[in-house]
Amino acid sequence: MEQTRKEELTQLCAGLDERAQKLSAELITELCFIEERLAVLRSYPHIRVHPADPTKQKVTPAGRQYKEMLQQYLNTIKTFDRLLGSSESEEISPLREYLNSLRDAE
């Protein structure tokens, strides 16, 4: 029996505390919705080519919507990743260290 995407993502959150699980439930619902929309948008043409001059091209409304939805999806994935604690190992950039040292010096 194959797991649905929602069940798969929910299973990743099994070890989280109650508050984080509530937050993850909302993110999972949003992720599944966006993934379904992206799949539909992928089936539409994203570029319209002028019939007489192939060098003239325009992005279709589906192409614009796909781009916007993809950005939403990536932002939601990043938030979900942070909630799971996967991205805690990120190093502090030298710029961030410098700014922190300036703030601490005051």
N, C-alpha and C positions, 0 to 999 in steps of 0.2 A: 504494500500500500504506500503510495507516494504522498509525502507531506505537502500541504499547501504552503505557499510562501509565508502567509501570516503565521502558521504554526511553527515554521522553521525559525522565523525571527523571534517569536515569543519564547521558543526554547532557549535561544541565546541569552534571554533576560532572566532565566530561572533563578540564578544566584543573586540577583539584585534585591535590595531592600524594598519594602512595600511602596514607599514614595517613588522610587526610581521605576518600579514596575508599572505604576500608574502613568508616569510620564512616557515610558516606553510604549505602552499600549496605544497612546495617541500617535506617537511617531510611527509605529508599525502600521496603523491604519492609513496614515498619510503616505507612507512609503509604498504600500500596496496600491493605493489609488493612483499615485504618480506613475508607478511602473506600468499599470494597465493603460493609462493614457499615452505614455511614451510608446508602447507597443502599437497602439492604434495610429498614432501620428507617424510612426516609421513607415507605415504602409502607403502614405500619401506622398506625392512628389514635393520636394523641398525647393526646387529651382524651376522656374519657367523660362524656357528659351524662346526668343523671338523667332518666328518661322522663317522670315526672310534674311535675318542677320544673326547667326548663331553666337556672335560675340556679345550680343545684348542679352543679358540674363537678369532675372529678378527673383528674389526670394519670395516664395509663396506664403500666404498666411499660415499654412501648416508648418512651414519651415521656421517661421518666427515663433510660433507657439511651441514647437519642439525645442527650440533653443532656450526659451524661457522656462519650460517645464524641466529640461535637463539641468539647468542651474538650480532650480528649486530642489530637484532630486539630490544633487550633489551636496547642497547645504543641509538637507535633511539627513543624508547619510553621515555627514561629518558630525552632526549633533548626536545622532544615534551612536556613533563610534565613541564620542566623548562620554556619553551616558554609560556605555559598557566599560569605560575605563581603558580602552585599547590605546588611546593616544596620550596617556600620562607620561610615557617615556620620552616625550619630545624634549630636546635640549633647549635651554634658554639661549636665545641669540645674543651675540656680543652687543648689539644695539640695545636690547632689552636690559642686559646687565648694566650697561653704562647709564641708561635712564634710571634704573633702580638705584644705582649708586648716587646719582644726582639728587634723587628724591630723599634718600637716606641721609645725605649730607646736610639737608636743610634743617 
